[in-house]
Amino acid sequence: MTEFDDAADLLKALADPTRLRLVRALLEAPSYVEALATGLGVAAPTVSHHLKKLEDAGLVERRREQYYTMVHVLPGLLDRRLRDLVEAAGDDRSAEDRRLEAYRQRILGTFFRDGHLVKLPAQRKKRLVVLEAFAADFAPDRDYAEDEVNAVIVQRCADYCTVRRELVDAGLMTRPRPGTGPQRYRLAAAVDVAPLPVPGPRKDTDMPLDRDARKHRVELYKQAVRQAGIYGIRNLRSGRLLLGSALNLHGPLNRHRAQLGFGSHPCPALQADWNELGPEAFSFEVFDTVDPELQGPERDAALKALEQEWIANLQPFGDRCYNTSGDIRRRAF
C-alpha cells in the first residue's frame, strides 16, 4: 500500500462525526466500549463498529487491562498536518489515472500501426485520444505555416487535410480566421501526453514521392479524361443505397471512401452503418456514364438527363436509400 493510500484511508476513517467524537474522547484518556457509549449517548454496538474503522486505519488499538479491553489512540498518526496528507497524493498516481492511461494505450494500439494512422475513430472520446497523439508531434509556443503542419501530419497520415481540420475543430490547434492574416497554426495548449514512437517505414507503394514524381503524376491526372456519370454506394447487407452524380466520378468516390474510413462522413446514417458493418459490407459502383466525347454544355445536359432517369427509376428516398435531397449532384444526402 502506498503513502497515498494510507492518507486516503486516514481521511476516510475520520470522515464521520461519531468517529471524530470518539477520537476526541480517547485523546483525553483511554477508555472502553461501554464507557464511550455512555459518554457519547450512543449504543455500544455502534461504538464497536466505529472503533473497528478507526482501528483498520491505524488510529487506535485495543489492549487488555485487568477486566477491561481498553482503547488507546496510537501516537504519531494524528500529528500529521493536513498539508502533509494532501501532498502525499502527489507521490503516486491514482488508480483512475492508471486506468485512463491504459485506456489511452489501447486506443493508440488499435488505431496506429508502426506509428502510422490506420483510421480516425468514429467515437468522439477515442478520436480525441488519437488527435492528442498528433498534437504531441508539434512543439509548443511556436507558430507553424500550413505547409509545416502538413509536413508533420503526413509522417503519420497521408490525409493531412482531414487531420489538420480535426485538430482545429477539437480545439487542440488554433489558426486565424480566413482573411484576418497569414494562416499560422499553433498548439492551443501544451499536450500532456508522450509522443508516439517515430513512424516506421511505409510500404513502397506508400512512400512519399519526390518532386519530379509528383509533377509527373499531376500531369497524368490532368491529361486523363474526366468521366461524368452516376455512381452509388451500396450497403450489401441491407441493400440501402446512396445515389450520387458527378462531372468527374473519380473525385467523389474517393472522397466518400476517405471520409467513411476516417469516420467523418457527413451522412450520419451511412457512417453509422459503415462503423457497425465494416468496409467489406459496402460496394462503390458506377451506374452510368456520359459519352466522353461530349464537353461543356452538352456534357452537362446529358448528365442532367441521366440524373432524372436514375432518380425516376430508383426513387432514392425513404428507408431504401441514404439520400435526403433530390439534388444528387451537389448534395447526395
C-alpha positions in Angstrom: 0.0 0.0 0.0 1.4 3.4 -1.0 1.6 6.5 1.2 -1.2 8.0 -0.9 -3.4 5.0 0.0 -2.6 5.4 3.7 -3.5 9.1 3.6 -6.8 8.4 1.9 -7.7 5.7 4.4 -6.9 8.0 7.3 -9.1 10.8 5.9 -11.9 8.3 5.1 -11.8 7.0 8.7 -12.2 10.5 10.1 -15.0 11.5 7.7 -17.7 10.7 10.3 -18.9 12.9 13.2 -19.2 9.9 15.6 -15.7 8.7 14.9 -14.4 12.3 15.4 -16.1 12.4 18.8 -14.6 9.0 19.7 -11.1 10.2 18.8 -11.5 13.4 20.8 -12.7 11.4 23.9 -9.8 8.9 23.5 -7.2 11.7 23.2 -8.3 12.8 26.7 -7.8 9.3 28.2 -8.0 5.7 27.1 -11.4 4.1 27.7 -13.5 1.0 26.9 -16.6 0.5 24.8 -19.3 0.7 27.4 -17.9 3.9 28.9 -17.5 5.5 25.5 -21.1 4.6 24.6 -22.4 6.2 27.8 -20.4 9.3 27.3 -21.4 9.8 23.7 -25.0 8.7 24.2 -24.9 6.0 21.5 -25.3 2.2 21.6 -22.4 0.1 22.5 -22.6 -1.9 19.1 -22.4 1.5 17.3 -19.2 2.4 19.2 -17.7 -1.0 18.4 -18.5 -0.5 14.7 -16.8 2.9 14.5 -13.8 1.8 16.6 -13.3 -1.0 14.1 -13.0 1.6 11.3 -10.5 3.6 13.3 -8.5 0.5 14.2 -8.3 -0.5 10.5 -7.0 2.9 9.6 -4.2 2.5 12.3 -5.6 5.3 14.5 -6.4 3.2 17.6 -5.6 -0.1 19.2 -7.2 -2.2 21.9 -5.3 -3.6 24.9 -6.4 -6.0 27.6 -6.1 -4.3 31.0 -7.3 -6.3 34.0 -11.1 -6.8 33.5 -11.5 -4.4 30.5 -10.3 -4.1 26.9 -9.1 -0.5 26.8 -8.9 1.5 23.6 -5.9 3.8 23.1 -5.0 6.4 20.4 -1.8 5.4 18.6 0.8 8.1 18.8 2.1 9.9 15.7 -0.5 9.4 13.0 -2.7 12.3 14.2 0.3 14.5 14.4 0.5 14.7 10.6 -0.7 18.0 9.2 -3.5 18.2 6.6 -0.9 19.6 4.1 1.3 16.5 4.6 -1.6 14.2 3.9 -2.6 16.1 0.7 0.9 16.3 -0.6 1.2 12.5 -0.3 -1.3 12.3 -3.1 1.3 13.7 -5.5 3.7 10.8 -4.7 1.7 8.2 -6.5 -0.7 8.1 -9.5 -4.3 7.4 -8.6 -6.0 4.2 -9.8 -8.1 6.4 -12.0 -5.1 7.9 -13.7 -3.7 4.4 -14.3 -7.0 3.3 -15.8 -7.1 6.3 -18.1 -3.5 5.7 -19.3 -4.3 2.0 -20.0 -7.4 3.1 -22.0 -5.3 5.6 -24.0 -2.7 2.9 -24.8 -5.4 0.5 -26.0 -6.8 3.2 -28.3 -3.4 4.1 -29.8 -2.6 0.4 -30.3 -5.9 -0.1 -32.2 -5.7 3.0 -34.5 -2.0 3.2 -35.1 0.3 0.7 -36.8 4.1 1.3 -36.6 3.4 5.0 -35.9 1.0 5.4 -38.9 -2.7 6.1 -38.5 -5.0 3.3 -39.7 -8.2 5.4 -39.5 -9.8 8.0 -37.3 -12.1 6.6 -34.7 -15.8 7.4 -35.1 -16.4 7.8 -31.3 -15.6 11.3 -30.2 -13.7 10.2 -27.0 -11.5 7.8 -28.9 -10.9 10.4 -31.7 -9.6 12.9 -29.1 -7.0 10.4 -27.9 -5.8 9.9 -31.5 -5.7 13.7 -32.2 -3.8 14.3 -29.0 -1.2 11.9 -30.3 -0.9 14.0 -33.4 -0.7 17.2 -31.4 2.2 15.8 -29.3 4.3 15.9 -32.5 4.2 19.7 -32.5 6.4 21.9 -30.4 4.5 24.3 -28.0 5.0 28.1 -28.1 5.8 28.4 -31.8 3.8 29.1 -34.9 3.6 26.8 -37.9 2.8 27.7 -41.5 0.2 25.4 -43.1 2.8 23.5 -45.2 4.8 22.9 -42.0 1.7 21.5 -40.3 1.1 19.3 -43.3 4.6 18.0 -43.3 4.4 16.9 -39.6 1.0 15.2 -40.0 1.9 13.4 -43.3 4.5 11.4 -41.4 1.7 9.5 -39.8 -1.3 10.0 -42.1 -1.5 10.8 -45.9 -4.8 12.7 -45.4 -3.2 15.7 -43.7 -6.1 18.0 -44.6 -8.6 16.0 -42.5 -6.3 15.6 -39.5 -5.4 19.3 -39.7 -9.0 20.3 -39.7 -9.9 17.9 -36.9 -7.1 19.3 -34.7 -8.5 22.8 -35.1 -12.1 21.6 -34.6 -11.1 19.8 -31.4 -9.5 22.9 -30.0 -6.0 21.4 -29.9 -4.7 23.9 -32.5 -5.6 27.5 -33.3 -5.4 29.4 -36.6 -6.6 32.9 -37.7 -10.0 33.2 -39.3 -9.8 33.4 -43.1 -9.0 36.9 -44.3 -7.6 38.1 -40.9 -3.9 37.4 -41.6 -1.5 34.7 -42.7 -2.5 31.2 -41.9 -0.3 30.4 -38.9 -1.1 27.4 -36.7 -0.1 26.9 -33.0 -0.9 24.4 -30.3 -3.8 25.8 -28.2 -2.0 24.4 -25.1 0.8 22.1 -24.2 -0.3 18.4 -24.7 0.4 16.4 -21.6 1.0 13.1 -23.4 4.1 11.4 -24.6 4.7 11.4 -28.4 4.3 8.2 -30.3 7.4 6.4 -31.5 8.9 7.7 -34.7 6.9 6.3 -37.6 8.4 3.2 -39.2 9.0 3.0 -42.9 5.9 2.8 -45.2 5.4 0.2 -47.8 7.0 1.1 -51.2 3.6 2.0 -52.6 3.0 4.4 -49.7 6.4 6.1 -49.8 6.2 9.9 -50.3 7.0 10.8 -53.9 9.8 13.2 -54.8 9.1 16.4 -56.6 9.6 15.1 -60.1 7.4 12.0 -59.5 4.6 14.2 -58.0 4.8 16.5 -61.0 4.6 13.5 -63.4 1.5 12.2 -61.6 -0.2 15.6 -61.7 0.4 15.8 -65.5 -1.0 12.3 -66.0 -4.1 13.3 -63.9 -4.6 16.5 -65.9 -4.4 14.5 -69.2 -6.9 11.8 -68.0 -10.4 12.0 -69.4 -12.8 13.2 -66.7 -15.7 10.8 -66.8 -19.1 12.3 -65.9 -21.9 10.0 -64.7 -24.0 8.4 -61.9 -22.5 6.5 -59.0 -23.7 4.8 -55.9 -22.5 3.4 -52.5 -24.5 0.3 -51.7 -24.9 -1.4 -48.4 -24.6 -5.1 -49.4 -26.3 -6.3 -46.2 -29.5 -4.2 -46.4 -29.4 -3.0 -50.0 -29.6 0.6 -48.9 -28.1 3.0 -51.4 -26.6 6.4 -51.6 -27.1 7.7 -55.2 -24.8 10.5 -56.5 -23.9 12.3 -59.7 -20.6 14.0 -60.6 -18.8 15.6 -63.6 -15.7 13.7 -62.5 -16.6 10.3 -61.0 -13.1 9.8 -59.7 -13.3 12.7 -57.2 -16.5 11.9 -55.1 -16.0 8.2 -55.0 -12.5 8.7 -53.5 -13.8 11.4 -51.2 -16.7 9.3 -49.9 -14.3 6.3 -49.2 -11.8 8.5 -47.4 -14.5 10.2 -45.2 -16.0 6.9 -44.2 -12.6 5.5 -43.4 -11.8 8.4 -41.2 -15.3 8.4 -39.6 -16.0 12.0 -40.8 -18.7 11.3 -43.5 -21.4 14.0 -43.3 -24.2 11.4 -43.8 -24.8 10.1 -40.2 -26.8 7.1 -41.2 -24.2 5.9 -43.8 -21.4 6.5 -41.3 -23.2 4.6 -38.6 -23.7 1.5 -40.9 -20.1 1.7 -42.0 -18.9 1.7 -38.4 -21.1 -1.2 -37.5 -20.6 -3.5 -40.6 -17.2 -2.5 -41.8 -15.9 -1.6 -45.3 -16.4 -5.2 -46.7 -20.2 -4.6 -46.4 -20.2 -1.8 -49.0 -19.7 -1.5 -52.7 -18.7 1.6 -54.7 -20.3 1.4 -58.1 -20.5 3.5 -61.3 -24.0 3.0 -62.6 -23.9 5.1 -65.8 -21.6 7.5 -67.7 -21.9 10.3 -70.2 -20.4 10.0 -73.6 -16.7 11.1 -73.1 -16.9 12.9 -76.5 -19.4 15.4 -75.0 -17.9 18.5 -73.4 -19.2 21.8 -71.9 -23.0 22.4 -72.0 -23.7 19.3 -74.0 -22.0 17.1 -71.3 -23.9 19.0 -68.5 -27.2 18.5 -70.3 -26.5 14.8 -70.8 -25.6 14.3 -67.2 -28.8 16.1 -66.1 -30.8 13.8 -68.2 -29.1 10.8 -66.6 -29.8 12.1 -63.2 -33.5 12.5 -63.9 -33.7 9.0 -65.4 -31.9 7.3 -62.4 -33.9 9.3 -59.8 -37.2 8.3 -61.6 -36.1 4.6 -61.7 -34.7 4.3 -58.1 -36.7 6.9 -56.2 -33.7 7.3 -53.8 -35.6 8.4 -50.8 -37.0 6.8 -47.6 -35.7 3.7 -45.9 -34.3 2.2 -49.1 -31.8 5.0 -49.6 -29.4 7.2 -47.7 -30.4 10.3 -49.8 -32.5 13.0 -48.2 -32.2 15.5 -51.1 -33.2 15.4 -54.7 -30.1 17.2 -55.8 -27.9 14.2 -56.1 -25.0 16.1 -57.7 -24.3 18.7 -55.1 -25.9 17.1 -52.1 -26.4 13.3 -52.2 -27.8 13.1 -48.7 
